[in-house]
Structures are given as structure tokens and as C-alpha cells.
Amino acid sequence: MKINVYELLERVRTNKPVVHHLTNWVTIYDCANIVKVFGASPVMAHAQEEVADMAKIASALVLNIGTLTVDFVEAMKIAAKSANEKGIPVVLDVCGAGATNLRNKKCFELLDSVKINIIKGNASEVARIAGENVKTKGVDATDVNKDLIEIAKMLAMSRNCTVVITGKEDVVSDGKITFIVKNGHEIMSHIVGTGCMATSVIGTFAAVEKDLALASASALCCFEVAAEIAIKKSKGPGSFKTNLYDAVYSLDKKTIEKMQNIECILGNKSY
């Protein structure tokens, strides 16, 4: 079963959705830039006094707890409640979950107080949110000795959401259908910001597609196909980052259809 990834990218470029972020201060510029290069409109509004209004004019809301503070999470709750009222998707990057008690506590506060439509993180971050006793090394994943597909499916069903676990192969599941995205390049793990950028791209595609598992898988596929193109022109992490933006901007139907590598698991069958 081959999904039409390019059709969603074309929709992003045509609709130019507003994607509201309350995100990581370390990577905020990268997140804004990648959303813009994909063809959407990023807005980075954090003040509690305006986040509800900003969410009302957006088509998706992206939350990222990378640079966590208690006040920041309160602003996230306000923005998410406004997004829930409007009915737009809310993406939560559980960045660093499993590293400290505060991060764990605030992730669960968000999940319990507002509707989160997409939970995204690396293997140990998502495993911790799913209730596993794992530790995260700062914001880097540690080994999880359990089936990541089952963790994603179980968490998706228990939270009634879509779960994204990024890694060498990305797992995307809404509990019923699971996608394994096999695009990308190892160099992405050596650059600060690619994980946060991926979250923003997921939010961008979720802004134009109601099937959030499909949106998430398509977003990661496009982002990672661009990475495969960029690395061929790059000498290292610095030039790769520049070339990544160019590759995203130049993505076309022929390239995506040729390079996309997504496995679909439905029930006990793989397509």
C-alpha cells in the first residue's frame, strides 16, 4: 500500500497554513525556517496574554518542552485549550521526558489537562510517557528493550491520539494503523534541532490532513527524503543544514515517489 505523500506536500504549499509554536528556544529559528521552507506560515508566540488568540488563527499548534519552565507550560495549557475549542490538532514534543522528574510531571500535566492529538519523541522519551521505567540522556535517546511498535500502539490507544517515535526508523501509530518511515540519514542525529524541526513539520502536515497518522508519516518522509538528497551535496553537519533547506524547497512529485520508503502495518499484515 503506497501512500500519496506528495499530495499532502502540495496541499501545504497551496494552503500555506499558520502553524503556531510554543517551542524550544534553542531551536526556534530552525523550526520557523523549516516550516516556512515547506510552504507554511510559522508563528512563535509564547506570552500567556496572547497565545489563546494566536491559536484561534492557526491551523495547528506545536508544543515543545525542550527549554522547559513552569510558566511556559502554563502558556502551553492556555494555547492548547484554545486550539481544542477551535478543533485544530495539537502536537506535543515530549523533549527530554525521562530525564528529570519535572519534565515527566509537566508532560503528564499537559496530557491530562488538554487534548493532545499527536505525541512525538524519541524511543526513551515516548517509552517514559507510556509508563516504562526508562531514563533519557538529556534529550538523546537511550535503549528501550521493548517493541517500539507495541509501545506506540498501546500509548495511542490509551491516549486516543497518534504517537510518533523517531529514530533510525520512525514509528507512527494511531493504534489501528502503523507506519514505519525508513527514510533519512544518520547525520541528522549529529545536529541539534533536527528532532524539533521534525515536530514542526509534523504540525505543518497535520494542519492540512485530518488523518494524523498519515499526516505524520508523510511529514517525516518528506523531511527525511530531503535529508537523503542534502547529504549527497554536503561535506559535514554545517553544509548539510544549508543543503537540507534547499532540498526541502526543491522537493517534487517525481523525487518523492521514487525515494519514499514507508511500510504500512494494518492488523497483522504489512504492506
PLY file of the C-alpha trace (Angstrom):
ply
format ascii 1.0
element vertex 271
property float x
property float y
property float z
element edge 270
property int vertex1
property int vertex2
end_header
0.00 0.00 0.00
1.74 3.16 -1.21
0.51 6.42 0.27
0.37 9.64 -1.72
2.92 11.66 0.22
3.36 14.33 -2.43
-0.34 15.19 -2.43
-0.07 16.34 1.20
3.05 18.40 0.47
1.21 20.05 -2.41
-1.67 20.83 -0.04
0.74 22.50 2.41
2.20 24.62 -0.38
-1.24 25.61 -1.66
-2.98 26.29 1.66
0.01 27.86 3.47
-1.41 27.04 6.93
-0.46 29.04 10.01
1.40 26.81 12.47
1.53 28.27 15.99
4.52 27.24 18.12
5.38 27.33 21.78
8.71 25.70 21.29
12.31 25.16 22.26
14.32 28.39 22.49
17.47 26.57 21.35
15.93 25.57 18.01
13.18 28.13 17.49
14.82 29.70 14.44
15.31 26.31 12.78
11.69 25.35 13.45
10.35 28.58 11.98
12.61 28.28 8.96
11.75 24.67 8.10
8.01 25.39 8.30
8.47 28.39 6.01
10.60 26.43 3.53
7.90 23.75 3.34
5.47 26.49 2.32
3.51 27.13 5.53
3.44 30.15 7.84
5.15 29.78 11.26
4.31 31.94 14.26
6.26 31.78 17.52
4.05 33.38 20.19
4.78 32.45 23.82
3.21 35.13 26.03
0.30 33.89 28.14
-1.57 37.09 27.30
-1.79 36.29 23.55
-1.38 32.54 23.00
-5.12 31.83 23.06
-5.80 34.47 20.42
-2.92 33.27 18.27
-4.14 29.67 18.40
-7.52 30.85 17.11
-5.97 32.00 13.82
-3.78 28.90 13.39
-4.41 25.57 11.69
-2.18 23.58 14.06
-0.43 24.08 17.41
3.06 22.73 18.16
4.23 22.42 21.78
7.84 21.52 22.60
9.11 21.34 26.20
12.79 21.41 25.26
13.53 24.60 27.21
11.09 23.86 29.99
9.86 26.31 32.63
6.75 26.11 34.80
5.37 29.38 33.39
6.00 28.19 29.84
3.87 25.10 30.43
1.05 27.27 31.76
1.15 29.21 28.49
1.04 25.90 26.62
-2.11 24.88 28.51
-3.82 28.16 27.61
-2.87 27.81 23.94
-3.91 24.15 23.81
-7.31 24.83 25.36
-7.91 27.46 22.70
-6.77 25.04 20.00
-9.06 22.34 21.40
-12.00 24.73 21.27
-11.24 25.54 17.64
-10.70 21.87 16.79
-7.18 22.16 15.37
-4.53 19.47 16.03
-2.13 19.87 18.95
1.32 18.28 18.67
3.41 17.72 21.81
7.14 17.02 21.59
7.96 15.35 24.91
11.56 16.51 24.59
13.68 15.20 27.46
10.92 13.15 29.08
12.58 10.55 31.22
15.49 12.85 32.10
14.05 14.67 35.14
11.02 14.46 37.39
9.93 17.97 36.37
9.81 17.05 32.69
7.85 13.90 33.41
5.42 15.77 35.66
4.79 18.58 33.16
4.30 16.19 30.25
1.62 14.32 32.17
0.04 17.61 33.29
-0.33 18.66 29.66
-1.63 15.27 28.59
-4.18 15.20 31.41
-5.37 18.82 31.23
-5.78 19.34 27.46
-6.33 17.21 24.37
-3.03 16.31 22.71
-3.58 14.88 19.24
0.00 13.84 18.43
2.68 12.77 20.94
6.17 12.85 19.44
9.56 11.92 20.85
12.47 9.56 20.60
12.31 5.98 21.88
13.10 6.59 25.55
11.03 9.80 25.75
7.90 8.12 24.41
8.52 4.94 26.40
8.61 7.02 29.60
5.31 8.69 28.69
3.90 5.22 28.02
4.78 4.25 31.59
8.04 2.40 31.05
10.81 2.79 33.63
13.45 4.30 31.33
15.86 7.21 31.52
16.66 9.72 28.78
20.22 11.04 28.39
19.41 14.76 28.33
17.46 14.92 25.09
19.19 11.92 23.50
17.50 8.54 23.35
18.65 5.61 25.42
17.99 1.97 24.54
14.48 0.68 25.12
14.36 -3.10 25.36
10.75 -3.41 24.29
8.88 -3.46 20.99
8.56 0.20 19.92
5.64 -0.58 17.63
3.71 -2.08 20.54
4.61 0.86 22.79
3.37 3.31 20.15
0.15 1.40 19.55
-0.60 0.97 23.25
0.02 4.64 24.06
-2.01 5.75 21.04
-4.98 3.68 22.14
-4.76 4.69 25.81
-4.49 8.40 25.00
-6.70 8.32 21.88
-4.05 10.04 19.80
-1.33 9.48 17.23
2.12 8.55 18.54
5.38 9.24 16.70
8.67 7.64 17.76
11.62 8.98 15.78
14.84 7.08 15.27
16.75 5.17 12.62
13.30 4.03 11.50
10.35 6.15 12.61
7.23 4.54 14.07
3.88 6.31 13.60
0.70 4.77 15.00
-2.85 5.74 15.88
-3.44 2.32 17.44
-5.16 0.93 14.34
-2.69 1.59 11.56
1.08 1.87 11.94
3.57 3.38 9.51
7.30 2.70 9.56
9.19 5.51 7.83
12.56 4.29 6.63
13.91 7.43 5.01
16.54 9.78 6.45
20.27 9.77 7.18
22.37 9.13 10.27
23.91 12.62 10.16
20.58 14.05 11.40
21.36 12.63 14.84
24.55 14.71 14.98
22.84 18.10 14.56
20.97 19.97 17.28
17.48 20.81 16.11
16.54 18.13 13.60
14.16 16.49 16.10
12.44 19.77 16.87
12.27 20.57 13.17
10.62 17.21 12.53
7.96 18.07 15.12
7.26 21.36 13.37
6.97 19.61 10.01
4.52 17.12 11.54
2.45 20.06 12.78
2.58 21.59 9.32
1.21 18.47 7.62
-1.35 17.90 10.39
-2.68 21.37 9.60
-3.90 20.14 6.19
-4.78 16.47 6.82
-7.26 15.10 9.36
-5.77 11.59 9.31
-2.98 12.45 11.73
-1.06 9.19 11.34
-0.98 9.72 7.58
-0.01 13.37 8.07
2.82 12.47 10.47
4.25 9.72 8.28
4.08 11.92 5.19
5.76 14.81 7.02
8.65 12.65 8.21
9.03 11.07 4.79
9.34 14.45 3.03
11.73 15.82 5.64
13.90 12.72 5.51
13.89 12.35 1.73
15.22 15.92 1.69
17.94 14.82 4.15
18.97 11.98 1.82
19.27 14.48 -1.03
21.12 17.04 1.07
23.79 14.67 2.35
24.95 13.93 -1.19
25.99 17.58 -1.56
27.39 18.06 1.94
30.86 17.86 3.49
29.61 17.77 7.08
26.91 18.98 9.51
27.25 22.68 8.62
26.82 22.36 4.88
24.21 19.64 5.40
21.93 22.01 7.27
22.06 24.59 4.49
21.55 21.94 1.83
18.61 20.50 3.79
16.63 23.72 3.41
17.38 23.80 -0.31
16.37 20.16 -0.72
13.05 20.70 1.07
12.29 23.74 -1.06
13.01 21.78 -4.26
11.05 18.60 -3.47
8.91 17.48 -6.39
6.48 14.68 -7.13
8.90 12.53 -9.13
11.59 12.64 -6.44
9.24 11.81 -3.56
7.53 8.97 -5.39
10.90 7.48 -6.30
12.50 7.84 -2.86
9.71 7.44 -0.29
10.18 4.33 1.85
7.18 3.73 4.11
5.91 0.41 5.38
2.29 0.17 6.47
1.15 -2.31 9.13
-2.57 -2.96 9.42
-3.53 -5.64 11.87
-1.08 -8.49 11.32
-0.34 -7.57 7.71
2.48 -5.45 6.38
2.24 -3.53 3.07
0 1
1 2
2 3
3 4
4 5
5 6
6 7
7 8
8 9
9 10
10 11
11 12
12 13
13 14
14 15
15 16
16 17
17 18
18 19
19 20
20 21
21 22
22 23
23 24
24 25
25 26
26 27
27 28
28 29
29 30
30 31
31 32
32 33
33 34
34 35
35 36
36 37
37 38
38 39
39 40
40 41
41 42
42 43
43 44
44 45
45 46
46 47
47 48
48 49
49 50
50 51
51 52
52 53
53 54
54 55
55 56
56 57
57 58
58 59
59 60
60 61
61 62
62 63
63 64
64 65
65 66
66 67
67 68
68 69
69 70
70 71
71 72
72 73
73 74
74 75
75 76
76 77
77 78
78 79
79 80
80 81
81 82
82 83
83 84
84 85
85 86
86 87
87 88
88 89
89 90
90 91
91 92
92 93
93 94
94 95
95 96
96 97
97 98
98 99
99 100
100 101
101 102
102 103
103 104
104 105
105 106
106 107
107 108
108 109
109 110
110 111
111 112
112 113
113 114
114 115
115 116
116 117
117 118
118 119
119 120
120 121
121 122
122 123
123 124
124 125
125 126
126 127
127 128
128 129
129 130
130 131
131 132
132 133
133 134
134 135
135 136
136 137
137 138
138 139
139 140
140 141
141 142
142 143
143 144
144 145
145 146
146 147
147 148
148 149
149 150
150 151
151 152
152 153
153 154
154 155
155 156
156 157
157 158
158 159
159 160
160 161
161 162
162 163
163 164
164 165
165 166
166 167
167 168
168 169
169 170
170 171
171 172
172 173
173 174
174 175
175 176
176 177
177 178
178 179
179 180
180 181
181 182
182 183
183 184
184 185
185 186
186 187
187 188
188 189
189 190
190 191
191 192
192 193
193 194
194 195
195 196
196 197
197 198
198 199
199 200
200 201
201 202
202 203
203 204
204 205
205 206
206 207
207 208
208 209
209 210
210 211
211 212
212 213
213 214
214 215
215 216
216 217
217 218
218 219
219 220
220 221
221 222
222 223
223 224
224 225
225 226
226 227
227 228
228 229
229 230
230 231
231 232
232 233
233 234
234 235
235 236
236 237
237 238
238 239
239 240
240 241
241 242
242 243
243 244
244 245
245 246
246 247
247 248
248 249
249 250
250 251
251 252
252 253
253 254
254 255
255 256
256 257
257 258
258 259
259 260
260 261
261 262
262 263
263 264
264 265
265 266
266 267
267 268
268 269
269 270
